[in-house]
Amino acid sequence: MNLLSSFWQDANLLWVLSGTLLLGVSAAVTGGLAVLRQRALIGDVLAHAALPGIMIAFILFESRSPGLIFSGALISSLVGYYLIGWISRVSKIKADAAMAVVLSLFFSIGLMALSYIQTLDTPNKAGLDRLLFGQAASMNQTDVAILSLVALISLTLIIVLFHKLRLISFNRQYAQSLGINVEFYELVFALLLVMTVVIGLQIVGVVLMAAVLLIPITIARFWACSLKSILMLAAFFSGLSAIISTQVSLLAPAMPTGPWMVFILGVLFAFSWLFSPHRGVIKQRPCSTDKTQPQVMPDV
């Protein structure tokens, strides 16, 4: 109990909690919209695509400043996002195959650049490999400040543009008929998704970033039927996993925060899959919006 009570008095642990909590909420909402738009794996691709940008930025400037890492990852992820659409447009390759090509290509380039960096005689190269699996404990005040700013911008824009993003997600043709600039809002959402992925690399890493984007929305869909309720529940479950994982890291310092965050989300998913009232295996009842059968998609 004394250890837990000291948690709220430790500035470093509060920084870690703030970072994981903001990341969890932002990733759950942004990733949730991506999943409901049937682009579930795009977050995984963008996370892997960010790796070569970080490594190339370090090779060029020999610095690990948060701004430089964020900029390199952002540019690289945007290039990867553009390539997915470009490959699908100019060839017969479908979007899922294009995502697989971009993911594997960019990740291999990032690993080769990381291996090259390990051969350099540069004093501040240590710790770059932690981006693969994340290390929330290494965050400082500047890291959390950048993460907080990006997360708040993403959440604010999603709230402001929610109705248009919802309409585009589920009825693109109708949105175009209303005169909505669909391409512009698609670009805005892509940028928000890329920024969310980039800020999460230091906490959960390249490998586990997709889980933070995908699992919260799948949990929430077991418990709610409307889109607003699903997104709010996804943010709640993700925030809850962030708080618990940070506490676990306090009790067991050798345990990293990011993997524990994903593990807790997995436990919540298993519980919801079994016991949720709407779509649980053990007990099911129809959503209030459909008295005959559970909905496949949320009520938008």
KETIZA-29967 format. One record per residue: x, y, z of N, C-alpha, C, O, CB in turn; residue in three letters. Coordinates in steps of 0.02 Angstrom, whole numbers, plus 50000, padded with zeros to 5 digits. Atoms other than C-alpha are relative to their C-alpha. Glycine has a CB too. Example, Ala and Ser with C-alpha at 12.3 -4.5 7.8 and 13.67 -1.06 7.14 Angstrom:
% KETIZA-29967
500454994150000506154977550390500455006050000500975005950033499505000150062ALA;499584994149997506844994750357499615005550037499865011050045500205002349929SER;
% end
This chain:
% KETIZA-29967
500424994050000500005000050000500435006350000500275011249966499535000050061MET;499554994249999501435011950039500295001249931500395006949910500564999050051ASN;499714999350067502165008349867499495003149952499665007449912500234993249974LEU;500514997350043500515011849782499845007350016499725011349971499374995950006LEU;500144993149981500225027749881500565004649977500445010549963499915000650075SER;499444995850024501955033949831499985001149925500355005349899500664996850020SER;500054999350073501465031849649499815007149981500105010049935499494995149972PHE;500254993450017500535048349648500465005650023500335011450010499315001050029TRP;499524995049978502025057149727500654999849959501105003849970500154999150073GLN;499405000850041503315051449599499885003649934499445001749895500164992549988ASP;500104995950060503485064349459500134995949937499754996549888500465006150001ALA;499855004050060504285052049336499444995249983499264994449924500654996250010ASN;500555004650012502895039349358499385003649977498995000949937499864995950062LEU;500584996050023501595052949336500085002049926499605002349889499925006250044LEU;499874998650071502435057649171499824993949958499504994549906500735002149989TRP;500155006250037502325039549115499254998849996498984997149944500354994050033VAL;500725000949999500505038449169499655004849953499205002949916499725000950071LEU;500314995050044500065054549078500104998049927499634998549887500315006950012SER;499875002050069500905048348919499604994149978499304994349924500734998549991GLY;500375006050019500115031148918499255001349998498894998649956500154994350049THR;500714998549998498405038048964499785003949938499285002449907499825003850064LEU;500174996050059498405051148827500064995949936499654996549891500465006249996LEU;499935004350059499065038748700499424995249994499144994349940500664996150003LEU;500545004850002497755025948749499355002949975499025000049933499904997050068GLY;500644996850020496285037848731500035002149927499565000949889499855006050045VAL;499954997750069496915045448569500014994249951499674994449900500635004249992SER;499965005750045497355028748490499354996249996499174993749942500554995250023ALA;500635003750000495705020848541499495003449955499135000149917499724999450070ALA;500504996450041494655034548459500215000049927499814998549883499935007350026VAL;499774999650070495715036748303500024993149968499784992249912500705003249996THR;499995006850026496025018148280499304997149993499184993149948500414995650044GLY;500695002550004494185014748314499675002249935499334998249903499605002550058GLY;500284997650064493665025548166500324996349941499984994949892500115007649993LEU;499675003650054494965016748058499714992949994499614990449939500764999750012ALA;500275006850002494274999548107499305000049971499134995849929499994997050071VAL;500694999750025492475004648074499975001849926499465000749894499605005050041LEU;499964998650071493035010647903500324994349962500504994949903500395006549987ARG;499725006050029493714993147870500725001049977500934998449925499584997749941GLN;499294999050013495524998947873500384998350065500775002350090500165007349976ARG;499765001849934496014989548029500764999650003501065001550054499714993450021ALA;499285001349997497814985447982500425006149979501045005749979500174994349955LEU;499614994350023498305002747921500455002750055501005005150041499545005549975ILE;499594997649945498945007448094500644995950008501174998750022499614999750065GLY;499415004349997500124992548095500495001849946501095002049957499814992749995ASP;499564998150056500794997547925500355006650014500955007250003499595000549934VAL;499714993449987501065015647977500534999650056501035003250053499465005050020LEU;499515000749946501975010348136500664997149973501194999649990499734995550056ALA;499395002950030503194999548037500315004949950500925005149944499834993449966HIS;499734995250049503355013047904500365005750033500775009150000499445002749957ALA;499674994449964503915025648036500734998450016501135003050025499635001650063ALA;499335001949977505495015748080500565002749955501035005549982500054992550003LEU;499444997450040506585020347929500075007650004500625010250001499914998149927PRO;499964992849993506145038747948500385002150063500775006850061499315003050002GLY;499644998649937506765038648128500744998749992501165002750012499724995950058ILE;499305002050007508375029648083500375004649952500945006549965500054992849976MET;499674995550048508755040547932500105006950030500625010150019499595000549935ILE;499934993549966508445056348034500584999850049500955004750055499355001850036ALA;499445000549954509675050048164500664999849963501155002949984499934993750045PHE;499385000450039510985045848032500205006949974500795008649974499924995149941ILE;499864993550029510835063147956500215005250053500655009350041499405002549962LEU;499904994749950510825073548117500344997550064500545001650105499345003150017PHE;499695002949941511535061548248499715002950065500075005050110500765001149999GLU;500354997249943510235067348372499384995850014499064993249968499815007449989SER;500615003549980508835058948470499505004850031499115002850074500174994450050ARG;500474995249973507865074648507499284998049982499174995549927500155007249974SER;500695002250014505975071448520499725003149937499374999849899499555001850059PRO;500264996850060505585084148384500274996949937499904996149888500175007350001GLY;499705003150059506795076148262499724993049988499564991249932500764999650008LEU;500285006750006506165058548297499285000349975499084996449932500054996350067ILE;500704999350020504365064248280499955002049926499544999349889499645005250044PHE;500024997750069504715073248116500194994549951499864993549900500465006049990SER;499795005450044505655058648039499484994549994499344992149940500654997050025GLY;500525005150001504325046148089499385002349963499064998549927499824997950071ALA;500604997350033502925057448029500085000049924499624997949888499865007150025LEU;499894999850072503685060047857500014993049970499704991749918500665003649984ILE;499955006850025504095041647835499314996549999499154993049951500484995950043SER;500665003149998502345036047888499545002949947499154999249917499685001050069SER;500414996950052501515048547771500204997449931499764996249889500085007650001LEU;499785002950063502585042047627499724992949992499484991149938500774999949996VAL;500285006750002502045024347671499255000049986499004995949948500144996350064GLY;500724999550011500215029547678499855001849927499394999049897499695005350047TYR;500104998150069500345037847508500154994249953499794993249904500445006149982TYR;499815005650044501205022647432499464994649998499354991549946500654996950023LEU;500545005049999499775011247486499475001949949499254997749909499694999450070ILE;500504997850048498525021647389500255000149929499894998449882499755006850018GLY;499724999650067499695024147242500074993249968499904992349909500685003450002TRP;499935006850027500065005647221499324997249981499264993949929500344995450052ILE;500675002550016498205001647227499715003249938499345000049901499535001150059SER;500284996450057497805014847096500334998149933499994997449883500075007450011ARG;499645000850063499155011246967500114992649982500404991249930500675003550003VAL;499905007150015499144992246976499364996150019498884999050044500614997250039SER;500565004349982497964977647000500054997350071499654993250092499954994249950LYS;499905002349931498614974947176499475003250045499375009350042500715001650024ILE;500504997449955497254976747307500325003450061500925002850072499524994450022LYS;499754996049945497414987647461500354995850053500864997950081499445004050031ALA;499695004149948497794973347581500694997649979501154997450020499554994050017ASP;499345002150024499214966947473500485005949997501075005250012499944996949930ALA;499584994050000499864984747452500255001750070500825003750079499625006049971ALA;499794998849931499884986747641500544995150021501014997050056499394999550047MET;499495004949982500874970647659500675001749967501195000949999499774993049978ALA;499384998150035502144976647530500345005850035500945005650048499855001849927VAL;499724994149967502374993547614500264998450069500805000650088499475005650005VAL;499785001849933502474986147788500674996449999501144998350034499484995650034LEU;499395004050001503804973347745500595004049972501155003449998499904993749958SER;499464996150031504814985247635500275005250048500885005650058499755003349936LEU;499784994749956504874999747757500324997150064500824999750088499415004650018PHE;499725002949939505194988547908500694997249987501134997850029499534994550027PHE;499335002750017506654979947821500505005749992501075005150014499974995849936SER;499554994350006507394996847775500185002850068500755004650081499685005549956ILE;499874997549932507205002547955500484995650039500924998150074499355000650038GLY;499545004549965508064987048023500715000449971501195000150009499744992749995LEU;499334999350029509504988847899500335006650023500925006750039499964999949923MET;499734993749975509715007047950500194999650073500705002450093499505005749989ALA;499845001049930509675002048133500654996050008501074997750050499434996550037LEU;499385003949997511024989048103500605004349980501145003650009499954993949953SER;499464995550020512075002148014500185004950056500765006450068499815003949937TYR;499874995349945511875014248160500404996750055500825000050087499335002750028ILE;499645003549947512515001048280500754999649986501154998750032499724993050010GLN;499285000250017514175001148185500335006950005500945007350001500084997349930THR;499734993249997514385020048201500295001550069500074998750119499465005149983LEU;499704997949937515465027848334499655006450024499945011850026500775001249992ASP;500424994449978514065039048398499794998950071499504993650086499385001049954THR;500145001249930513835041348585499274999350018499114995850066500305005450040PRO;500715000049980511945043848587499574995249959498974996349951499735007049995ASN;500395004750041511435029148478499644994850043499184991450020500464996449951LYS;500315005049956510965018348628499265001650011499075007450021500374999750068ALA;500714999149986509105015748650499565000349939498945000049945499905006150039GLY;500414999750060508545016948469499634993549988499074993449961500435001749940LEU;500335006550010508154998348466499394999250044498974994850032500494994550013ASP;500585000649957506895001148606499365002249966498815000949991500115004150063ARG;500594998050038505725008848478499624994049972499034994649954500195004749945LEU;500345005950026505334991148420499464997650048498934995550026500504994449988LEU;500485002449950504454986748583499785005450049499355004250091500304994250038PHE;500204994549957504335003448669500324999850069500504994550094499265000050008GLY;499764999649931504965009548837499735006650030500055011850025500794999850002GLN;500334994149974503785021448923500405003250057500365009350067499314998250025ALA;499624997349943504955023249073500535005049979500775008950020500324994350038ALA;499484995450023506205032748966499735006849979500115011249959500384996949942SER;500284993650020504995046848929500185005550050500215004350111499234999549994MET;499874994349957505435063948996499445005249990498955004049955500695003149985ASN;500524994850003504455080049014499885002549928499315003849909500195005850045GLN;500074997750069504795085448835499614994949958499194996849918500685001349969THR;500365005250037504195068648765499265000350015498844999949970500284993150018ASP;500704999949980502585069548864499655006349975499075006249956499934999650076VAL;500294993750025502315087748812499814999349927499275001449906500495005850010ALA;500145001050071502435083148627499424995149991498974996349951500624997549962ILE;500535005050004501345067748652499335003150019498825001949986500164994150046LEU;500624996949977500045077948747499725004749948499125004849935500115003750066SER;500234995150050499975091448615499694996449940499154998349916500585004449977LEU;500255003650059499765079148471499354996450017498884996449977500534995049975VAL;500605003649980498475068848566499405004750007498855003149985500114996250065ALA;500544995249991497445084048612499775002849933499175003849922500215005750046LEU;500184997650066497505090548433499584994749963499074996349932500635001849959ILE;500365005450033496935073648367499294999250027498814998849989500384993450007SER;500665000849969495505071948491499555006049984498955005149971500074999250075LEU;500404994050014494935089948463499744999949928499155001349916500425006350012THR;500215000250069494895088048275499484994649987499024995649948500604999049954LEU;500495005450008493955071548286499335002250027498815000849997500244993650035ILE;500634997549972492645079648398499685005149954499075004949942500115003050070ILE;500264994750043492465094648283499744997149934499224999249908500545005349986VAL;500175002850065492395084148124499634993450004499574989849955500634999049959LEU;500285006649989491485069348198499434998349951499434992949922499754999450072PHE;500585001550041489875070748099500204998849927499934994449894499495005750004HIS;499775001050069490775072447932500394993549993500304989949945500425005949976LYS;499625006350003491985058247971499544994050005499654988949972500524999850056LEU;500485005549994490525047348023499634998849934499554993149912499495001450056ARG;500365000750063489575050847863500444997249945500234992949907499725006849979LEU;499545002450051491095048047753500174992650011500254988849964500655004249999ILE;499815006949984491495031747843499474995049978499644989649955500124999350074SER;500535004850012489795023747816499595001349937499224996949915499554999850059PHE;500374998550061489075032447662500375005249960500185011049957499285002450016ASN;499564995450036490425040047556499655003449941499745009449930500624996249974ARG;500344997250058489325042447402499505005450021499455010549988499644994449961GLN;500484995049977487985051647500500365006350023500125011850012499584997150058TYR;499614994249979489325062847577500225004149939500215010349941500614997850041ALA;499804996450060489945067247403499415003649968499495009149942500314995149949GLN;500604996850029488175071047345499805006250039499475010650011499424995149999SER;500154994149960488025083647487500515005649989500455011050018499984998250073LEU;499504994950013489535092947422500585000050048500995004750048499695006650000GLY;499455000449952490715087347560500644998149963500644993649921499854994850056ILE;499355001550031492545087447507500294993850033500674994250081500495006250007ASN;499825006449969492835069047544500754999150001501034996850051499674994249963VAL;499275000950003494655069047488500365004050054500845001750084500265002149931GLU;499684995849948495085083247607499934996750069500424996450106499685007050000PHE;500105003049934494325074647758500354993250005500564991350060499254999150015TYR;499615006150000495135058247708500735001650017501064998050055499954996349932GLU;499314998049987496815067247709500095002250072500595000550104500205005749954LEU;499974997949930496455075247878500014994050047500404993750094499415004750018VAL;500035005949957495995058547955500644995949994500894993350044499404995749982PHE;499365003650009497545050347879500555003350041500964999850072500194999749926ALA;499494996449962498625063847958499914998850074500404998050110499975007549984LEU;500135001249929497785061448127500224992950019500514991850072499255001050017LEU;499815006949986498055042648117500764999350001501034995950045499704995349948LEU;499275000350002499885044748069500305003150063500755000250093500275003649937VAL;499734996749940500205056948212499884995850062500324995450105499685006950009MET;500145004349943499365045148336500484994250003500734992350056499284997549998THR;499535005650003500455030748278500695002250020501034998750058500014997049929VAL;499314997749987502045041048287500115001350074500634999550101500145006449960VAL;499904998549929501775047048465499974993850044500204994050101499475005050024ILE;500045006049959501435029348523500604995449995500654990550032499414996249980GLY;499445004550010503065021848463500444999350062500674993950078500425002349943LEU;499565000349942504055026348619499684996250058500044993650100500185007050022GLN;500345003349944502735018948735499904992649986500094988450027499335003350013ILE;500155007050015502185002848649500424997149944500444991049935499284999349982VAL;499555002450051503405001748504499674998549934499064998749928500344993950024GLY;500245001450067503254997448321499574993749998499054993549965500584999349952VAL;500325006650006502724979448349499304999950031498854996750004500434994850034VAL;500635000449963501304982448473499525005849987498975006050015500154999750073LEU;500424994250010500604998848408499314998149972498815001149991500345004949953MET;500645002050030499254990148305499514997650053498914998850047500124994549948ALA;500455002549948498564981848462499665005650037499075005150054500394995650049ALA;500294994349965498294998548548499475003449957498995006349983500545005050021VAL;500494997050045497355004748395499384995549991498834998149984500325001349932LEU;500535004550020496294989248365499604997050058498994996550054500284994449959LEU;500345003849948495894980448528499465004150037498925001450049500504997450051ILE;500524996349963494954994548620499345000449964498814999749995500245007050015PRO;500634999550037493664996548481499654993349996499034993049996500135002849930ILE;500325006650002493374977848472499694998450067499164995250070500524994649981THR;500305000949934493074977448660499355004050005498845001450027500495002150056ILE;500584995649993491874992148652499404997649959498834998549980500185007149978ALA;500565002450042490844984248513499624994350032499064992850012500264997949932ARG;500365005049962490404970248632499495003150047498994999850065500484995650040PHE;500404997049947489604982548753499535005649977499095007650015500455002750053TRP;500424994450023488794996248647499814999049927500104994849892500385006750008ALA;500255000650069487854998548484500075006449960500185006049899499284997950002CYS;499944993850037487935016948439500735002049993501145000150035499615005650034SER;499314998250014489515024448366500315004150056500875002950076500055003749934LEU;499744995849946489715037848500500164995950062500684996850093499515005650017LYS;499905004149940489525025248640500604995349991500994994250037499384995950016SER;499445004650014490745013248557500665003750007501135001150038499944997049930ILE;499374996349997492095026548539500165002250072500745001950093499975006249955LEU;499884998049930491865032848718500214994050042500664994650084499375003350029MET;499805006049963491955015248787500704997749981501084995550023499504994349988LEU;499335001950022493495011548682500525004450035501035001850058500075000749923ALA;499544995549965494345026948756500044998250074500584998550104499775007349992ALA;500005001849929493825021448931500424993750012500844993650057499294998950025PHE;499625006349990494505003648914500745001049987501164998250022499734994649953PHE;499304998750014496115009948837500335004050057500895002550077500085003849933SER;499744996249943496345022748976500084995750062500564996450099499545005950015GLY;499965004549943495985009449106500614995449995500964994450044499374995750005LEU;499415004250010497324998049032500645003950011501135001350036500004996949931SER;499414995849990498555012549034500145001050075500715000750096499915006849966ALA;499914999049928498265015849220500244993650033500714993850074499335002250033ILE;499815006349968498394997449268500714998049980501104995850023499504994349981ILE;499335002050023499944994249162500545004450033501085001950048500055000549924SER;499524995749966500825009249240500094997850072500654998050098499785007249997THR;499955002649931500425002449414500414993650002500814992650047499314998850029GLN;499615006250003501114985449363500745001449992501164998150023499754995549943VAL;499304998250009502724993549304500305002850064500905002050076500075005149944SER;499754997649935502865001949474500144994250047500664994250081499495004750032LEU;499925005649955502644985649568500564995349978500914992350019499354996150006LEU;499485004350028503814976049451500395004049950500225004049891499694993549967ALA;499634995550044505104988049377500264996649937500375000049887500575003050037PRO;499755003450060505714974649254499464999049948499614997149891500304993350019ALA;500565001050046503994974049175499885006449960499735011649990499374997950038MET;500114994050041503814986249027499265001849998498824997550000500264999049929PRO;500684997649999502254997049021499614998149938499044995849942499995007550009THR;500365001350062501814994748837499734993049992499134992249980500465001549943GLY;500265006850006501704975748830499464998350052498984994850037500564995150007PRO;500525001249950500724975548993499355003549981498815000949995500245002450069TRP;500604996550023499524988248920499624995749949499014995249952500195006849969MET;500315004350050499204976748773499724993750032499184991450014500504998149945VAL;500245006049966499054961548887499345001350037498894997250034500534997550050PHE;500624998349963497734970148995499425001049951498864998949965500105006450042ILE;500524999450051496774974948838499774993249976499184992149963500265004249941LEU;500185006850021496834956648787499564996650051499094993050033500634995949989GLY;500415002949947496124951348956499295003049997498804999450003500315001250069VAL;500654996850006494724964148938499614997549940499004996749942500095007649996LEU;500335002750060494364957748764499724993050014499154991549995500504999749940PHE;500235006849985494244939648825499385000250045498904996550035500564995950033ALA;500574999449955493074944748966499385002449962498834999849972500165004950058PHE;500574997250038491974954948847499734994849951499124994349942500215006349962SER;500205005150048491944940948719499564994750034499104992050003500614996749969TRP;500385005149965491274929048851499365002750032498854999350030500444996950053LEU;500544997949955490124939748959499625006349979499165008250014500295001150067PHE;500374993950019489554955248864499274998349985499134993049956500335003549939SER;500715001650009487644956348858499775000149928499294996649911499595004850039PRO;500234999450068487504960848674500274994649954499904991749914500185006749973HIS;499695004750046488734949348587500434994750034500834991450001500425003849950ARG;499605004849964489494938548722499814992849983499244991449963499935001150075GLY;500125007050016489664919848696499514996950050499084993050031500664996150000VAL;500415003149948488844915348862499305003050002498814999350009500345000850067ILE;500654996849995487444928148864499945005349947500365009849942499905003150071LYS;500114995150053486764937848717499295002850005498814999250020500124996949931GLN;500664997050009485344950148701500075005349946500595008549941499735002950067ARG;499954995250055484944961348552500115007050025499915008850081499374999849958PRO;499944993049985485444979548551499315003250000498855000749968500475003649949CYS;500654996749994484034991548593499755002749933499165003749923500055005750049SER;500204997550066484064997748413499774994449953499544995849898500575003749969THR;500205005650043483714980348345499734994550046500124991450081500594997449957ASP;500315004749954482484968948437500044992849977499844988250013499285001950010LYS;499995006850028482794953948326500674996750004500724990850018499765000149930THR;499335003050002484674951548315500515005450013500395011350001500134996549933GLN;499474995149988486294959948365500215003249935500205000149882500614996850034PRO;499774996450059486934973148245500714997949981501124996550024499975007550011GLN;499335001350023488444969548137500415006450002501005006250021499994997249929VAL;499674993649998488884987948123499645004550050499045003450063500015003349931MET;500324995749951488535001648251499465004349968499475005649907500515004450034PRO;500524995550023487005012748237500295007049992500435010350041499405000150049ASP;499694993750014487705028248153499485005449986499665011149973500474999449942VAL;
% end
